[in-house]
Amino acid sequence: MRLLIVEDDVQLGDALAAALRGIGHAVDWFRDGAAADAALAGAPFDAVLLDLGLPGADGLEWLRRWRARGVDLPVLVLTARDGTDHRIAGLDGGADDYLVKPIATDEIAARLRALLRRAGGRAQPVWTHGALDYDPSARTVRWRGAPVELTAREMALLEALMLQPQRVLSKAQLQEKLYGWGDGEPESNALEVHVHHLRRKIHPGVVRTVRGVGYALGAAEDVE
């Protein structure tokens, strides 16, 4: 999952970004709404973690602007504003969830998984595709009931494909899902290497190559 954090507190933003990267997410962190707004126009984020007390226009104002513009990403508000009226304003302003600081990283990660499930139309916590099972909360993959050891990047690639099982994703789209701007430029063949490893570790048909376009999740009947 590629996440956008909008948080002006340096210590909190740095800690949150590090913790979410540590569990396999690509993360970009900005300290004001204008920078986050520019980032949203340039990368395919899966969700936004938004502080309300930002310099200049506050987080709620940016959220309203994004929703008015048609930005439909899941937004999780993280704020010190704990009044009922603040919660109502945040949810009515377009937030999908609202948490009051301080918050444990584990809870934030769980809330994000729930938002992602709803956004992807998945009610079950374990995602199943043929004989393949992926549990995003435990970060585990099973093939025909047996555990499969994947690296963080391989798991992120599998998650990106399983989120949109009917869609062909270009190399650029997948790389943007796997790498934040602070991760440096990936090797030119990095994505192909990750695809090769998924096929070797799980099943040759788990990732389908669409020549001249990109990659897609293999048909469920091909990975039985």
Contacts in CASP RR format, 6 or more apart in sequence:
PFRMAT RR
TARGET T0000
AUTHOR 0000-0000-0000
METHOD contacts of the structure
MODEL  1
MRLLIVEDDVQLGDALAAALRGIGHAVDWFRDGAAADAALAGAPFDAVLL
DLGLPGADGLEWLRRWRARGVDLPVLVLTARDGTDHRIAGLDGGADDYLV
KPIATDEIAARLRALLRRAGGRAQPVWTHGALDYDPSARTVRWRGAPVEL
TAREMALLEALMLQPQRVLSKAQLQEKLYGWGDGEPESNALEVHVHHLRR
KIHPGVVRTVRGVGYALGAAEDVE
1 25 0 8 1.000
1 26 0 8 1.000
1 46 0 8 1.000
1 47 0 8 1.000
1 112 0 8 1.000
1 116 0 8 1.000
1 156 0 8 1.000
1 159 0 8 1.000
1 177 0 8 1.000
2 25 0 8 1.000
2 26 0 8 1.000
2 27 0 8 1.000
2 28 0 8 1.000
2 43 0 8 1.000
2 44 0 8 1.000
2 45 0 8 1.000
2 46 0 8 1.000
2 176 0 8 1.000
2 177 0 8 1.000
2 178 0 8 1.000
2 180 0 8 1.000
3 20 0 8 1.000
3 25 0 8 1.000
3 26 0 8 1.000
3 27 0 8 1.000
3 28 0 8 1.000
3 45 0 8 1.000
3 46 0 8 1.000
3 47 0 8 1.000
3 48 0 8 1.000
3 49 0 8 1.000
3 112 0 8 1.000
4 28 0 8 1.000
4 29 0 8 1.000
4 30 0 8 1.000
4 36 0 8 1.000
4 39 0 8 1.000
4 40 0 8 1.000
4 43 0 8 1.000
4 45 0 8 1.000
4 47 0 8 1.000
4 48 0 8 1.000
4 49 0 8 1.000
5 13 0 8 1.000
5 16 0 8 1.000
5 17 0 8 1.000
5 20 0 8 1.000
5 27 0 8 1.000
5 28 0 8 1.000
5 29 0 8 1.000
5 30 0 8 1.000
5 48 0 8 1.000
5 49 0 8 1.000
6 29 0 8 1.000
6 30 0 8 1.000
6 31 0 8 1.000
6 32 0 8 1.000
6 33 0 8 1.000
6 36 0 8 1.000
6 48 0 8 1.000
6 49 0 8 1.000
6 50 0 8 1.000
6 51 0 8 1.000
6 54 0 8 1.000
6 59 0 8 1.000
6 62 0 8 1.000
7 13 0 8 1.000
7 16 0 8 1.000
7 29 0 8 1.000
7 31 0 8 1.000
7 49 0 8 1.000
7 51 0 8 1.000
7 78 0 8 1.000
8 31 0 8 1.000
8 32 0 8 1.000
8 51 0 8 1.000
8 53 0 8 1.000
8 54 0 8 1.000
8 55 0 8 1.000
9 51 0 8 1.000
10 31 0 8 1.000
12 101 0 8 1.000
13 29 0 8 1.000
14 29 0 8 1.000
16 29 0 8 1.000
16 49 0 8 1.000
16 105 0 8 1.000
16 108 0 8 1.000
17 27 0 8 1.000
17 29 0 8 1.000
19 105 0 8 1.000
20 27 0 8 1.000
20 105 0 8 1.000
20 108 0 8 1.000
20 109 0 8 1.000
21 27 0 8 1.000
22 152 0 8 1.000
23 109 0 8 1.000
23 139 0 8 1.000
24 139 0 8 1.000
24 152 0 8 1.000
24 155 0 8 1.000
24 156 0 8 1.000
25 156 0 8 1.000
26 156 0 8 1.000
26 177 0 8 1.000
26 178 0 8 1.000
26 179 0 8 1.000
26 180 0 8 1.000
26 183 0 8 1.000
27 180 0 8 1.000
28 39 0 8 1.000
28 43 0 8 1.000
28 45 0 8 1.000
28 180 0 8 1.000
28 181 0 8 1.000
28 182 0 8 1.000
30 36 0 8 1.000
30 39 0 8 1.000
31 54 0 8 1.000
31 55 0 8 1.000
32 54 0 8 1.000
32 55 0 8 1.000
32 56 0 8 1.000
33 54 0 8 1.000
33 57 0 8 1.000
33 59 0 8 1.000
33 62 0 8 1.000
34 57 0 8 1.000
36 48 0 8 1.000
36 50 0 8 1.000
36 62 0 8 1.000
37 62 0 8 1.000
37 65 0 8 1.000
37 66 0 8 1.000
39 45 0 8 1.000
40 48 0 8 1.000
40 66 0 8 1.000
40 71 0 8 1.000
40 73 0 8 1.000
43 176 0 8 1.000
43 180 0 8 1.000
43 181 0 8 1.000
44 173 0 8 1.000
44 176 0 8 1.000
44 177 0 8 1.000
45 73 0 8 1.000
46 73 0 8 1.000
46 74 0 8 1.000
46 116 0 8 1.000
46 119 0 8 1.000
46 163 0 8 1.000
46 177 0 8 1.000
47 73 0 8 1.000
47 74 0 8 1.000
47 75 0 8 1.000
47 76 0 8 1.000
47 112 0 8 1.000
47 115 0 8 1.000
47 116 0 8 1.000
47 119 0 8 1.000
48 73 0 8 1.000
48 74 0 8 1.000
48 75 0 8 1.000
48 76 0 8 1.000
49 76 0 8 1.000
49 78 0 8 1.000
49 108 0 8 1.000
49 112 0 8 1.000
50 59 0 8 1.000
50 62 0 8 1.000
50 63 0 8 1.000
50 75 0 8 1.000
50 76 0 8 1.000
50 77 0 8 1.000
50 78 0 8 1.000
50 95 0 8 1.000
51 59 0 8 1.000
51 77 0 8 1.000
51 78 0 8 1.000
51 79 0 8 1.000
52 58 0 8 1.000
52 59 0 8 1.000
52 60 0 8 1.000
52 77 0 8 1.000
52 79 0 8 1.000
52 81 0 8 1.000
52 86 0 8 1.000
52 90 0 8 1.000
53 59 0 8 1.000
53 79 0 8 1.000
53 80 0 8 1.000
53 81 0 8 1.000
54 62 0 8 1.000
60 89 0 8 1.000
60 90 0 8 1.000
60 93 0 8 1.000
63 75 0 8 1.000
63 77 0 8 1.000
63 90 0 8 1.000
63 93 0 8 1.000
63 94 0 8 1.000
63 95 0 8 1.000
64 93 0 8 1.000
64 94 0 8 1.000
66 73 0 8 1.000
66 75 0 8 1.000
67 93 0 8 1.000
67 94 0 8 1.000
73 119 0 8 1.000
74 96 0 8 1.000
74 97 0 8 1.000
74 112 0 8 1.000
74 115 0 8 1.000
74 116 0 8 1.000
74 118 0 8 1.000
74 119 0 8 1.000
75 94 0 8 1.000
75 95 0 8 1.000
75 96 0 8 1.000
75 97 0 8 1.000
76 95 0 8 1.000
76 96 0 8 1.000
76 97 0 8 1.000
76 98 0 8 1.000
76 99 0 8 1.000
76 108 0 8 1.000
76 111 0 8 1.000
76 112 0 8 1.000
76 115 0 8 1.000
77 90 0 8 1.000
77 95 0 8 1.000
77 97 0 8 1.000
77 98 0 8 1.000
77 99 0 8 1.000
78 99 0 8 1.000
78 101 0 8 1.000
78 103 0 8 1.000
78 108 0 8 1.000
79 86 0 8 1.000
79 98 0 8 1.000
79 99 0 8 1.000
79 100 0 8 1.000
79 101 0 8 1.000
80 100 0 8 1.000
80 101 0 8 1.000
81 100 0 8 1.000
82 100 0 8 1.000
87 98 0 8 1.000
90 98 0 8 1.000
91 98 0 8 1.000
96 115 0 8 1.000
96 118 0 8 1.000
97 111 0 8 1.000
97 114 0 8 1.000
97 115 0 8 1.000
99 107 0 8 1.000
99 108 0 8 1.000
99 111 0 8 1.000
109 137 0 8 1.000
110 137 0 8 1.000
113 125 0 8 1.000
113 136 0 8 1.000
113 137 0 8 1.000
116 136 0 8 1.000
116 163 0 8 1.000
117 123 0 8 1.000
117 124 0 8 1.000
117 125 0 8 1.000
120 163 0 8 1.000
125 135 0 8 1.000
125 136 0 8 1.000
125 137 0 8 1.000
126 133 0 8 1.000
126 134 0 8 1.000
126 135 0 8 1.000
127 133 0 8 1.000
127 134 0 8 1.000
127 135 0 8 1.000
127 136 0 8 1.000
127 162 0 8 1.000
128 134 0 8 1.000
129 162 0 8 1.000
129 165 0 8 1.000
129 217 0 8 1.000
129 218 0 8 1.000
129 220 0 8 1.000
129 223 0 8 1.000
130 220 0 8 1.000
130 221 0 8 1.000
130 223 0 8 1.000
130 224 0 8 1.000
131 143 0 8 1.000
131 144 0 8 1.000
131 145 0 8 1.000
131 203 0 8 1.000
131 223 0 8 1.000
131 224 0 8 1.000
132 141 0 8 1.000
132 142 0 8 1.000
132 143 0 8 1.000
132 202 0 8 1.000
132 203 0 8 1.000
132 206 0 8 1.000
132 223 0 8 1.000
133 141 0 8 1.000
133 142 0 8 1.000
133 143 0 8 1.000
133 145 0 8 1.000
134 140 0 8 1.000
134 141 0 8 1.000
134 142 0 8 1.000
134 158 0 8 1.000
134 159 0 8 1.000
134 162 0 8 1.000
135 141 0 8 1.000
135 142 0 8 1.000
136 159 0 8 1.000
139 155 0 8 1.000
140 147 0 8 1.000
141 147 0 8 1.000
141 148 0 8 1.000
141 150 0 8 1.000
141 155 0 8 1.000
141 158 0 8 1.000
141 202 0 8 1.000
142 148 0 8 1.000
143 201 0 8 1.000
143 202 0 8 1.000
143 203 0 8 1.000
148 201 0 8 1.000
148 202 0 8 1.000
149 201 0 8 1.000
150 158 0 8 1.000
150 197 0 8 1.000
150 198 0 8 1.000
150 201 0 8 1.000
151 197 0 8 1.000
153 178 0 8 1.000
153 190 0 8 1.000
153 194 0 8 1.000
154 194 0 8 1.000
154 197 0 8 1.000
154 198 0 8 1.000
154 201 0 8 1.000
156 177 0 8 1.000
156 178 0 8 1.000
157 174 0 8 1.000
157 177 0 8 1.000
157 178 0 8 1.000
157 191 0 8 1.000
157 194 0 8 1.000
157 195 0 8 1.000
157 198 0 8 1.000
158 198 0 8 1.000
158 206 0 8 1.000
160 169 0 8 1.000
160 174 0 8 1.000
160 177 0 8 1.000
160 178 0 8 1.000
161 169 0 8 1.000
161 207 0 8 1.000
161 215 0 8 1.000
161 216 0 8 1.000
161 217 0 8 1.000
162 217 0 8 1.000
164 217 0 8 1.000
165 216 0 8 1.000
165 217 0 8 1.000
165 218 0 8 1.000
166 216 0 8 1.000
167 216 0 8 1.000
168 210 0 8 1.000
168 213 0 8 1.000
168 214 0 8 1.000
168 215 0 8 1.000
168 216 0 8 1.000
169 177 0 8 1.000
169 214 0 8 1.000
169 215 0 8 1.000
169 216 0 8 1.000
170 213 0 8 1.000
170 214 0 8 1.000
171 191 0 8 1.000
171 214 0 8 1.000
171 215 0 8 1.000
174 191 0 8 1.000
174 214 0 8 1.000
174 215 0 8 1.000
175 186 0 8 1.000
175 190 0 8 1.000
175 191 0 8 1.000
178 186 0 8 1.000
178 191 0 8 1.000
178 194 0 8 1.000
179 186 0 8 1.000
187 193 0 8 1.000
195 207 0 8 1.000
195 209 0 8 1.000
195 215 0 8 1.000
198 206 0 8 1.000
198 207 0 8 1.000
199 205 0 8 1.000
199 206 0 8 1.000
199 207 0 8 1.000
202 223 0 8 1.000
203 222 0 8 1.000
203 223 0 8 1.000
205 218 0 8 1.000
205 222 0 8 1.000
205 223 0 8 1.000
206 217 0 8 1.000
206 218 0 8 1.000
206 223 0 8 1.000
207 215 0 8 1.000
207 216 0 8 1.000
207 217 0 8 1.000
207 218 0 8 1.000
208 215 0 8 1.000
208 216 0 8 1.000
208 217 0 8 1.000
208 218 0 8 1.000
208 219 0 8 1.000
208 222 0 8 1.000
209 215 0 8 1.000
210 216 0 8 1.000
END
